[in-house]
Every structure is written in C-alpha cells, then in structure tokens.
Amino acid sequence: NFGNGLAYREILLDWFKFLGGKPGEVIVVDGGSDSDTQKVYWELYQEGLIDKLQIIASHHPDNDKERCFIQEYTSAAIASKPYVLWFKIDTLPYREGHDGWLEEAIDYLERDEVFAVGGAFNRSYPHLDAWAGWYFIQACTINFSLMKHSTFVAVMQEYAGEYIASRFEGTHQFGRFLLEQAFRAYMEAHNQYTLCKVEDPSWTVFHTNAQDEYLQEVREKYLAREDVKTFMNAGLAKDISQFLYYGKPPVRSSMIQKMRMALGETKVGGYWRELKKSLVFGKTEPNP
C-alpha cells in the first residue's frame, strides 16, 4: 500500500465484511507512505487487525514507483497460509448475500484450468465462458485475486527466480508490473485462466484508482450503489480501448496503445512478445 490513510481503516473493514470476517493472516507491506498513514497501520496492528506489517522509510531506494513490485512480491513471500488473497485499498468490494463465495472459490482453485479467482479489471482481456455465473479471463490483477501460495511461488520461480535471487538487481523484462505480467505469462504457458464471478448489483469489486478524500467520496457512492451498472464486468467489454475506473469518466487509450493491446491478445501477439524479448535480451527463456 501507498498512502490513503484517510480511508484505510474503513476499506480494510469493508474487505473483512466481504470475506465473511477477518482472514487468518493480514499482511500489509508499505511503499513509503507518510507518517499519518503509518500511524493508521500501527493502530490496526495493535488492535490485532493486521498480523504482519512492513514499513520502509520514504527515502529508501525501494520507495520507487518503478520498483513497487518488490513490496508486492514481499507481501506474498512472507505469507504463511496456504492461500493468498491480494487486494489494494483503492479497490472496493461489495456483496449482498453470496455468503459461501469464498469456500466455493477455494474449491475452484483445485481445478487444473484455474490459476486464480479474481476480478477488479479496468478493461477487457481475452475471455471465455466457464459455467453459470462465472467466466474465464486470461489476466490476473493484484487489485483482487485469490490463489494458492504454491502457485505464486511457482510463477516467481519460473519467471523471476534469478532476478529475486539477485536481490532485484537491475531491471526485469516485465518492468514495474512484474507480478501481473508473470501471472499472465504463466497462464498462457500452462493453459490456465483466472476465474471471475459475473458481477451484478449484489456483487461487485471495482478498482477505482482514487486517492485520499476523493477515495472516501467514491466509497460512499459505491456503497450506496450509485451508477454501478456502468462499471460492472469491465473484463468482458467488447471495446478493448476503454478503461473503466469507478467514479471517473471512461478513459480511451491512444491508437498506438490500441494496436499494442490488440497485438498482445492474438497469436501474433505471442510471437511479437517473444521476438521483442529476444531482441532486447538475446534470449527467450522465462528468467531474465
């Protein structure tokens, strides 16, 4: 997490409610937030609502937007439970009913084709029907996803093992989105998908990209169910150029970005990614 101390407590409790109670282990890895946000963490820790807490100084070299994947990696690496559920504090959950969803989702993780259970996408990705009320998508975001801890370890070993062993020296081919790009590469290589629950007004998880006071305002509107239908099931949208963030107008990508997105989601895209890696790194193995 970075910042958002004003809404942090309320949204953390929203997630506990969404999950059916406080999880067995709550881990927060901070990315150099201000002292006010750190005070919120400490209060939650003392109340037993956070179990593991890592804070870094604002001047630390890891406090860099381009290297935020280090904190993202660390949050799961230090987990001691068999399942990892990722969420970010600017991602808002809501459910009315659906009481057994978490147990159902954990059961689905035993299926060979299921990489994770998640959602909170801001745009569409390649997808296909699963079964009633669910669909498969070839992407995974740590805005909201549930996976086996062993799956996380397998992905990191396959696509970033040497880089992690080097203590994150230099750069990685996936850049600041190391985890999500590695997840997607692993899914493609192993013919797996993220399983998503079809959203309706009684079940939504929206990534807002909102901050501070505005995040508080957006949360109030969200819980009141204002205009939620417009933003539901963004992962299924036909228009790949449209990005949806609850509380904001739709964002249109540039023509160049549209071409990149389209290339990345076709058979040509796979060839293009491998060619690009070979040109830049001189090899096409998963590890850099």
N, C-alpha and C positions, 0 to 999 in steps of 0.2 A: 504494500500500500504506500501511497504518497499523498499526504495532506488529507483534506476532507474531514478534519477533526470535528467540525460543527455537526455533521450528520452521522459520524461514525458509529456511535453507540446505537442510535435508533435503527440504522440499517443492519447492523450486526444482529440485533434482536429480531428484525424482520426475517433475516435468514434463519435464525433459530426456530421461529414460528413456522416458516416454510418447510423446514426439515422435520418438524414434529418434536423439537426440543434441542437442547444444546448437544452437539456431537461429542463423542468420547474424547476428542482431542481437537483443540482450536489453536491454530498456528498463525501468527502474524509476523511477517518479515517486512520491515520498513525500508523505504528507499530514501532516507534523508529528510523526513518531514520536519516541520517546525516544532518548537518546544511545546506549544499548546496541543498539537496532535499527539505528541509523545506522552503528555500528561493523561490524555484520554486512554491511551493504551495501558498505562500503568494502573489507572483506576480500575479498568476492566480486568487486568491481570490480578490485582489484589482481591477483586470480587470473585475470582475463580471463573470468569467468563472467557479468559484467554489462558491457555495452558503453556504455550511456548512463545516467547517474544524475542525477536532480534531487532535491535536498533543500530543504525550506523550514523556516524556524525555527518553533518551536511557537507563538510569539506572532504570527506573520504573519497578516494578516486572511483569507488564503485557507485557513488551517487552521481550517476550519469544516465541520461535518458537512453542513450545508445547501448548501455550495458545493464539495463534494468532486468534483463534475462537472468542475471546472477541471483538477484533476490527471488525471482520466480522459480528458478531451479532449486534454490535453497529451501524454500517453503515446503516443497515435497520431499526433498532429500532428507530432511530431519524428521519427517513424519514417521510414526511408529505403529500406525494402524494399517490393516490390510487394504483399505480403500482411501483414495484421496478425492475430496470434493473441492474443486477450485471455485472461488468467486472473487470478484473485485467489488469494492464498496460503492462504485458508481454503477453497479448492476443491481436492478431492483427486482425482487421476487414477489409473486402474489399467487395465492391459491385459495379457493373456497371449495372445501371438500378435497377429493383426491387424497384421502388420508393414507392410503397404502402405497403411494407412488414410489417412495424410496426403497422399500423392500422389493417392489416389482422391478425397479431399475437395477438393483443389485443382482437380482436373479438373471436379468437380461445380459449382464456382463459375462455370464458363463457361456453365452453363445459364441461360436467361433467367429462369426462375422461382425460382432460388436466390439469395437475398440473402446468406446466410451458412451456414456449417456449425457447429453448436454443440450445446449441451445444458446440463446442470447446473441445470435448473429446479427450483424448490421447490414448484410447484403446476402444475395443468393450464392450458392455454390452447387456443383453437380449433386443431384439428389435422386432418390427413387423411393417408391412406396415400400413400406415394411409390412405392417399389418394394421388393423383398425386402430386409429388414434395415434399412430406412430409413423415416422418416416426416417430413412437413412440419408445422411449427408456426408460428403467427402471433405470434411473440415472439422476442426476441433478448436474451440477457443477457451482460454482460461478465464474468460468473463464468467462462464458457468459450465463446468463439466465434472462428471464423476467417472473415475476409472480405478482399476486395480493399481495398487502401488507397484506391483511386479511389472505391470505394463509400462508405467512411467520409467522404471529402471531399464527395461529392455529397450525402449526408444532412445534413451540417453546414451546407453552403451553403444547402440548401433550407429547413431548419427553424431554423437558428440563425445564419445568416450575419451579419445586422445586429447580433445580440447579441454575437457574437465580435468583430466589428469595433469595438464599443463598449468592448472590454476587459472584458466581462462586467459592465457597469454595471447596477445594479438587479437585477431578478429576471427569470426566464424562465417562461413559462406551464407548462413541464414540470417546474419545480422541481428538486430535487436529483437526480432520475432523468432528467435532460435527455437523456443519450445513449440510454438504453434506450427511453424514450418516443418519441424522434425516430426510432429504428430501427423501432419498431412502426408509427408513422405513415407512414413511407416505404414499408414493406412493404404496408400497406393501400392506399396511393395508387398503387403501381406493381404491384400484384398479385404480390408476391413472398413467399417464406417462408424461414424457417430450416430447413435440412435436418438432421435428427438421426438418429444411429445408434441402433438399438434396443439397449438395454442388456441384458446377461446377465452372469453371474458373471465372465466373462473380459474384460468391457469395461464399465467404469462411470466416470462423472465426477460426483461429488457435491459440492454446496455445503453446507458444514457450519455456517457462522456460529459456529464455535467459536474460542476465543481462547487464546493463551498455553499454560500447562501442559495445559489441557483439550484444546487442539488437538493436542498431542503424543500424548495418550492416545487420542484419536479416530483419529488417523493409524495408530497401532499396531493398533487393532481393524480398521480399514478394510483395511490391507494383509493382515491375517490372514483377511479376507473374512467377518467376523462380522456376521451379520444384514443382509447387503447386499441380499438379495432384497426385503425390505420397502420399500426406498427406490429401487428401480430404476424408471425410466420414469415419474417423477413428472409429466412433461408430458402423459402420456396418461391420467392418473387421471380417473375419472368424477365424483368429488366435487371441485368447484371450490373448496370452502370449506376444504379440508385443505392445510396447508403441511407439507412434509417436510424436515427437516434431519437428516442422518445423525448419529447419536449422541444425538438428543433425541426425546422423545415427539412424535407429530403435534400440530400447533398448529391449532386451529379458529378461523376468523375469526368476527367478530360478524355478526349478522343484517344490519346496515347495510352492512358490507363485502361480504357475500354479494350483496346487491342491486346494489351498485356494480359488482362483478365481473361479475355476470350481464348488467347493462345494457351494460357495456363490451364485451361479446362477442356482441352481437346487432345486427341492423340498426338497432334503436332506439338502441343504444349509440353508433353513429357519429353519428346525429342529435343525441343528447344531448351528445356532446363538442363538436360544432360550435356548438350553442346555448349551451353553457356558455362557450366561448371568446368568442362574440360578445357575451354579457352582460358578461363581465369585461373584455375588451379592446376591444370595439366593432368588431371585425373578425374575419374567419375565415381570413385568409391564413396560410400556414405560419410566416412570420417574425414575431416579436413586434414 
